[in-house]
């Protein structure tokens, strides 16, 4: 019999449903409770899944014995419930990005470490078959040393999107724009494939959303600690949206890539994923002919699943098994901090007009941790 972990969801908004649906289906999960600061919203959410609703995390723990929770609040307010949950000895899965500030990331990591529990950051695109295929190729030495990594995410968000929730598109409510909300998945993949960053020079701006407070476009050049180079171009200014991809080039001349998003970009709770994730390039010697086969297989597989929650289920399943097996999950809280560190460096580079060296320490809140330019 599969051992079960009592699970709960903190934050009953759009993305909370992905976690609730996953916890309802996972063999390792006994989904039992949800929390929201608005009890009425929690009760409506809980009724859909047949679980109990709370507006107190402690009461939820005391009355249900919940052992693991997903933090699904807006990311600038991930920290408080995550720390409270860890202080109550809960295991925590925090939606992306881990937070919008390095200080909050560090507070979450310290609390989970002190509690001796398990923590993960949601980066479900790592579980896409084409994403895993690249990681395996790197591990098997098929590219030699990765020497160049690129992120190109050219999407579109209209002002109706930014007005759909009051926290969107503001420094205070969201902590940033395309870097903080849309790009973390691709940035995580880049770091997963290429390793630690040594230094970065970047720019950001608001190019075609004049009423937007935060950035809609950002670029950066990266030097990795292993001597490799990287480039980032992310934008919400292409109408219609084009694609999001991550490409890795090896010292032996081979190149591999994953298109994580194609066409209209997915919006949680609003739209579906329109195109299957696929390997868009693959020039490893002897494997070139496999690309068309993989594209067909991945598209066929994608058509058989509910893509709105399937890959959340894959990651949350790993999270629960890590709890049961007392091991680290595939994606750690430290991985989540590295993504926040990467986009924070881009903000600071523009502000200071210079190359930013890693690692980065938190700054004060007055400047939104370096997000405001001079």
N, C-alpha and C positions, 0 to 999 in steps of 0.2 A: 504494500500500500504506500502511495506517495505521501511523504510528510507534507503537511500544510502549514503555511504561515498566515496568521490573521492580518488582513490588509485593510487599508483605508485610504481615502482621498481627501486632501486638504485643498480647498478651493474648488467651488462648484460652477466654474465657467465652462467655456467651450472645450478647452483641451482636457479638462477633468473627465469628460466623457470617454476620451480615448483610453485613459488609465482605468476608469471604472469598467469599461467593456472588457479590457484585457484581464483585470483581476477577476471578473466574473467567469472567464473562460479558462484561466490557467489551472492546471492540475495541482500546482503547488500553492494555490491561493484559496483562502477562505475569506471572501470579501464580506466585511461586516459593518462598515461605518463610513460616514462622510462628515466633513466639517466645513463650515463657512461662517464668516462673521455675520452674515445675514441668515438667521435661522430659517426663515421662510424659504429662501432659495435652496438651502440644504435639504429641507423637507421635500420640496418638489423633486430635487435631484435624487434623493434617497428612495423615494417611492418608485421611481423608474427601475431601480435595481434591487428592490426588496431588502434594503439595509437600513440602519438607524442613522438619524441625523443629529448633529450636535453643533453648538456654537461655543464649545469649550473643548480644547484638545485634551486637557487633563481628565475631564469628565468622560470623554470618549474612550480614553485608555482605561480608566477605572472601571467603566461599565461594560466594555466589550473585550478587553484584553488585547486590543490591536497591537501588533508587533512591528509592522512596517507600513509606512505611508508614502504617498506621492505628493509632492508640493507642486500644486498647479495654479498658484496665484500669479498675478502679473509679476514679471521678474524683478522689478525694483523692490518688491515686498516678499521675495523668497526667504530672506534671511531670518526674520523674526519667527515665523512658524517652523522653519527648519531647525533653528537653534532650540526652540521650545520642545520640539519633538525629540531631538537628540538628548536634551536634558532629562526627558522622560524615558530614556533608554530605548527609543525607537530607531529602527533602521529607516533611512530616508532615500527616496529617489526624487531628485530635483529636476524639474523641467528646464530646458535650455532657455537662455544661457544660465549658468549656475547662479549668477546675480549680475547686476549692472555695475557693480563696483568691486574692486579688489579687496577692499576692507571687509565687505560683506562675505565675499568668497572665503576669506581667511577665518572669519568668525564661524561660518558653517563648518569648515574643515576642522577647526579646533574643537568645536563642540562634539562632532561625531567621533573624532579621535579620542577625546577624553571619555566619552561614553563607551568606547570599545565596540561600537556597532558598525554596520555596513552602510556606505553611502555611494550613490551613483548619480551621474548627470545624464539626462536623456539626450542621446545622440543616435537615434534609431537608424539613421542612414548608413551607419557602419554595418548594419545587418542586411543591407541590400546585397543580393548575390554578386552583382558586378563590383561593389565596393570591397567585399571580402576577397574576390578574385584578385584584385590588385594587391591587397595585403599579403595574400599567400604567395604571389609571384615575387614580391620583394623579399619575403622570408626565405624563399627557395633560391634566392640569388639569381633570378632570371634576368634582372636588369643590371646586375653588378651593383655598384653603389648608386643610389638615386642622387643625381646631381642638379636637377632642376624640377621644381614643382610650381604649378600655376593653378590659380582659382579664377574662373571667369563666371560671374553670376549676373546676367543681364535680364532683369525682370521689370515688372510694372506694378505700381500701387497708385490708385487714383485717390483723390482727396476724400471720396466717400469711404474708402477703406480706413483712412486715418481718423475719420469722424465716427466710425462705427463703435468705438469704445473711447471714453473720455481720456484714458491714459495714453492712447496711441499718439506717436509723433511728437511727444513733449520731452524735454529734458527731465522734468520732475517725475512724470508718470511712466516713462519708458527708458530713460537714461541714454537715449540715442535713437538712430534711425536704422538704416539698412545694415550697418555693422552689428548692431545689438540684436535685432529681431530676425532678419532674413538670412544673414550670412553665417551665423555660428556653425551650422551643419557642415558647410563646405570648409570653413576654417578648421574645424575639428578633424576632418578627413586629411587636409593638408598636413597638419601636425602629426597625425597618426602615421602617415606615410613617410614624412621627411624628418621628424625628430625635433629637438630643441632649437629655439631661435637664439642667435647671438646678437643681431642688431637689425633695425628696421628704419626705413625712412618712408613717410607717407603723407598723403593729403586727403582731405575730405571737403565736400561742399554740398550746397543745395542748388541744383542746376535747373530743374524745371518744375518745382513745386514751391512757388513763391510764398504760399501761405503756410508752409511747413516750418516748424521751429528747428527740427533736427536735420541731419544730412540725408540726402537721397543717393549719394554717390561717394565712393572712396577708392583709393588706389594705394598700393604700397610695394616697395622693393625690399626683399628680405635676404639676409645672409644667415644661414643655419650654422650651428656649432660644428657640424661635420664638414664645413667648407662648401656645401651646396648652396645654390641660390634659389630664390623664389619670387613670384610676382602675384599680386592680388588686384583684381578689378571687380568691384561689386557695385551694383546700381539698381535702383527702382525707377529708372527714367526711360525705359524702352517700351514703347507702346505700339504693337503688342509685345508682350514678354517673349524673349527668345529662348534662353536656356541657362542652366547652371551646371558647370562641369569642373572637375578636378583632374589634372593631367600630371603624370610623373614620367620623367625622362631619365634613363639610366646611363652610366658611363660606358656601357657597351653599345650605345646607340639605339637601344630599344625604347619604345614609348608605349605607355598604357594610359587609359583614361576612363572615367566614369561620368556619364551625364546623369546627374542625380535628379534634375528637373528639366522638363522640356515644355515649351509653350507656356500657357497661362500658369502662373505660379500658384501653388496650393495655399489656401487660407484656412486655418483651423476653424471648423464649425461653420464655414461659409461655402467652400467649394471643394470639389474632388481633385485628386491627382490625375491630371489629364493624360500624361504619357508615362510609360513604364521606364524605370531606371535601367540604363544599358551601358555596356562598355562601348564608348564611341570611337576609340582608337585602340589598336593592339598590334604592335609590330615585333613582338618577341619572335626570334628566329625559330621556325618550325611550328609556330602556333598561329600564324597569320590567318590561315584558312578557318580557324575556329570562331572568328569574330561573328560571322553571319549566323553560325549555329547558335552561339550564345545569345545573340540578339533575339533570335526566334524563340529559344527556350525561355529566356527571361520574360519576354512579352507574353508567352503562353502562361507561364507561372503567374504573372501579375494579373492576368484576366481571371484567375481562379480564386483570388484572395480578396478580402476586404482591406484594401491598401490604406484606408483611413486609420486602421488601428493594428493591423497585423504586425508591423515592425516594432510598434510600441510593445506588443505582446512578446515579441522575441526578446527585446531588451529587458523587460520587466520579469520575464521568465528566468533570464540569466541572473538578475538581481535577487530573486527569491531563492534560486538554487545556491547562490553565493552565501546567503544567510544560512541555509540548511547545511551546506558543506563547510561553512566557516572559512571562506576564501575570499579573495578580492574579486569583484565583478570585472567583466571585460572593460568597462568604462568607469573610471574612478572620479571622485570629486576633484582630485588634482588635475585630471584631464580637463575637467570643466573650467578650472581656474586658468589653465594655459590658454584656452580660447579667449577668456575675458582679458587676460594679459596681452594677447595679440591685438585685439581691437582697441584696447586702451592705449597701446603704444602708437597706433595710427593717430588717435586724437591728440596725444601729447606731442607727436612729431610735428603736426601742423601748428599747434599752439606755440611750440618752442622754436620752430624753424630749424630743426636739427635732427640728426640720426639718434634714435633711442636705443640704448644698450640694455640687454636683459641680464638678470631678472628685474622686474619692476616691483617696487614697493607701493603700498597704498599712499594716496595723498588725502588732503582734507576734502570735505564734502562741498566746499564753497564753489569749486571749479568743476563739480561733477566728475571728480577723479581725473581731470585733464581733458574733459570733453569740450569745453568752451575755448574757442580760439581767441587770440588777442585782438 
